[in-house]
């Protein structure tokens, strides 16, 4: 675990700690990795659910702003930003 490896190697940099953790992860069995894969799958579902909610909330806010008489055109603003981004390339 991260805390143990960090305690055993107090002077390692963040990158070196990552390498040490990666080496340890490679050594564990497929059965042990399954635990982490399952946790990652659950977290991925949570993330997707939260992102869907966030995106719907953003759309609801835009609709509410338009209903209030806000006449700004977000699409034109986005096109201008895209042109500015492409100019810097």
N, C-alpha and C positions, 0 to 999 in steps of 0.2 A: 504494500500500500504506500501511497505517496508520502505520508508523514514518516513512516519507518525509513524509507529510502532517504528522505531529506535529513532525518536525524543521523543516519549512518554516514552521510556525505554532506556535512554542513556548509562546505565551501563551494559546492557546485553551482553553476549558473542555471538559469531557468531552462535554457536549451539543453544543457548537459543532463539536467534532471529528467527532461522529457525523453532523452535517449535511454537513460537508465530504466525508466518506467516501460518504455517500448521493449527493451530487452527482456524484462521480467514478464511482460504480457506474452511475448513469443514463446516463453517456456511453459506456460500453463496449458493444460489439456483442453480438448474441444468441449468436454463436459463442463469445465470451469468457465470457458469462454461463453457458453450458452447462457449462463446467468446474466452476463453483461449484454449479450445480444438481445435477450428478452427485455432487459431494462431499457435498452436503446429503442426497441420497437414500441414499448409503452410510451416513452418520452416523445417519440416521433408522432404518435397519435395525439398526445396532449398538445404538442406544438401546432399541428395542423388544425386542431379544433380551435385553439386560441387565435391563430392567424385568420381563419375563416370568420370568427367573431369580430376581430379587429377590422378586417376588410369590409364586412357588412356594416359595421358601425361608421366607418369612413364614408361609405356610399349613402347611408342614412343622413349623415351630416350635410353632404353636398345637396341632397334632395331638399332638406329642410332649409338650407340657405337659399336655394332657388325659389322655394315657396314663399320666403320672406321678401322677395323682390330683389335679391342680389343678382345683378345683371353681369357679373364678371364671367368671362369665358375661360375656364380652366384649360381647355384644349389649346387655345392660342398661346397661353402662357407656357404650356408644356412644349409646344413646337419651338418657341423662341429659345427655351432652355436647351433643347436638343440641338438646335443650330449652333448655339454658343459652345456646346460640348464638342461638336464635330469640328469647329474651327480651331480648337486647341490641339487637334491631332497632327 
